[in-house]
């Protein structure tokens, strides 16, 4: 149930134009200070996970490893996505609350 909440919040944030999907856009969003939350797929390579973990730690952006690539992509209305950044504080807080409650 809560998994659908996360994905639907990602969908809403995307419709509102408040997400950046894909490795390049996510990285750009974090480095420019636009990202409030980063979600990396559990299926992402160890290299990708390490890269985003280190980057988010450096820029003080919360990061979660969640979902499959196709689920994240589908939630954004796109093809598979290994990573995405939420660029809105409200959406980020709501998603983070659900994810931390499940952790």
QUIBELCOR-V471319 format. One record per run of one state. SS is the DSSP state (h for helix, s for strand, l for the rest). FROM is the first residue (numbers start at 0). TO is the last residue. If there is no record, write none. Layout:
BEGIN
[[SS FROM TO] [SS FROM TO]]
END
This chain:
BEGIN
[[l 0 0] [h 1 14] [l 15 17] [s 18 20] [l 21 21] [h 22 30] [l 31 35] [s 36 39] [l 40 44] [h 45 58] [l 59 60] [s 61 64] [l 65 67] [h 68 74] [l 75 81] [s 82 85] [l 86 87] [h 88 101] [l 102 102]]
END
